[in-house]
């Protein structure tokens, strides 16, 4: 049986496994129906989604008319302005076919410049508070990827009393002393305020590198052997009172649910170290490096390297056509600041289209990019 805990101060007893609906980003409705039936059978009662997750919100929406009371429903917004956040919320409510969202989260809030815009006048936080006051959302949270997330989440909690945080957490990541120290400091603050802590990337194995994607995981290769998944999920669940977001792949979801169903205790460090060696587990987030000077050390130089990196990793491989928003998120996962740089990124993509490295076309009035 998958255990439940009080989800922070929300009053909801959530399963300690939360369904990460990125797994439905390319799903048909029939595939999504099968997954949602599986969640009900397993007792999972909490769904995490986002507008950027492809088909996910629409697929989930077809279920909400009959199953709204069965799930605590969370979505997000990556918009940094008041107006943009409101547009996201209206779209999410429509796609999900609901009158309210249980948890609305500021998505990927790790860049200091973007953080300043969100927290400032006419920033997204104003929309979040207004939506909560109007009853369109019940609780507010913040999410993020990368090594800087714990410190940035602590900064966010010092500015505003968020109800939840979401950030990466796995055995190997916690072997990074700086990340571990920042994470533990954040957790201390969350426990003091009864803020729910959600974790992700529990079964991340290594960056994709130049390999083609086998699973629907965003920028990394996941563990796939049941024993390795068991150890990794059990290790993450070994952090008391936390909630683990499932992997973004329909094939691996049953293995994670099976592992969670059999959780009893956290594996030892010796067991985890042996698993890391056996499966060649590697850090998926690069260590942050301070950039100074000109040339390759400028923002433009960093953009060049980050963009070349995601191209080599197969990010643009057909049929995974990517919008500018997808590209921005992938670049931020490389610890690249992107706030206010959309035009620069678009120009860099255009140069690669001109060189034949990428192709582009317009879908629903938005440019998409891919590589053959």
C-alpha angles and dihedrals in degrees: 000000000000108000124234131215135181106274097231114277095336096097091231121126100219126188109253087238113068119195110245102209095201079096087074095050092110099020127127116230090255091054091046091050090054091051094047091049087052091053092052092049091050092046095242106159105176129074127191117198141154140199090249093058095095112229095359103102093045093047092049091045092064087063101045097079090066102022106036092116092051095065140051098221124212130179136165148217127219092190115115099199132074092241095045093049092051090051090053093049095050090049092048093049089051096047093044091046093224136127094222143014120228094212128017115190134196099237121227097348098173106111113092094218092050089045090055091051092049093049096042134081113308088008126146093260090068089057091047093053093045092050090051092048089052092051095245090118128023104201137019130220145167131227138188149164131221139044095297096058102097092051092045092048090052088052090050092051090050089055099041136012099245118184097218144018130201124197144144119285131169139133098267095044090055089056086072100094095208094048092045092051093049091045093051091047090052092048090052090056092045092052091049091053098034092243114164114243117212121187134198142181091054094148099036110140107180144319115288094241109178095333123114117248116263096175134037093255114134107237106340142064113247131216111261107180111098093228092053091046090049093054094044096047092044090050091052092045086052087076099091121239094006128124124224121217113218124242119273095245130091093211094056098039095085090052091053092047090049091050092049091048090058098043115136108146143350116272116245123260088250091057092046094047090052090050091050090053095043094052098032092239113191138184110273095198119066117232111260114255124196111239123212137159129025139298115031091006095061123094089259090054091049090049091052093053094043093048093047088049096055090045090055090047090059096250092144098041114138130286091026095087111188132211123211089261091057091050092049091053092049091050091049089054085063089057092254117148108234104168110133091358100103093113091051091050092047090052091050090051090048091054090054090048089053090051091050094245091116136022127215141194139163122261121177090349092304128107116242127191133205144159125228 
